[in-house]
């Protein structure tokens, strides 16, 4: 479809993952999809940028200043790109809403404007991993995501139902003990409790971790225990 090609050519060389999601279909599985927005859109462009393996290899059992800086810069890049995509779409006469890569609107409970992981899953970019993150077959969980919601029509992909190889590296590595052998067993409260502790690490000062991401290889490489 011409609209898909327009976006893909515009983003070539800027990001690593590009997908197109049917949000009407996604809402059937997640009725709360638009709960934190006062507007709905039928489509979304899902955009992903991979994290540096070199940076991730410096993570042992907690985040460090290198990862914090890298995490922040990847988010900035995604935010700039989503703004550019939204502008391109609007210049074509459609509506578009760029949603930031990492912006919480509530801490009790934790909530964002919309779930980028769900959108990326609907766009066929990966599946839900044991660590409750998107697992891409190439990058594993080592990818940050952002979305542009729009009424521009796209040819959309089918969701990936089960792409995680269940190597359980993230289960053994998780410093919070939040990851189980099935995605449904992920304990968000344990994860958030540990993120609050990590926020107090000098020169980190943010609710980030990166440990499960650093060990995830998606569908690439061996599947031996961590």
PyMOL commands that set and color helices and strands:
alter all, ss='L'
color gray80, all
select helices_A, chain A and resi 2-11+23-29+53-56+65-91+116-122+169-173+183-185+188-198+211-215
alter helices_A, ss='H'
color red, helices_A
select strands_A, chain A and resi 17-22+43-50+96-99+104-107+110-112+127-128+134-135+143-150
alter strands_A, ss='S'
color yellow, strands_A
deselect
rebuild
show_as cartoon
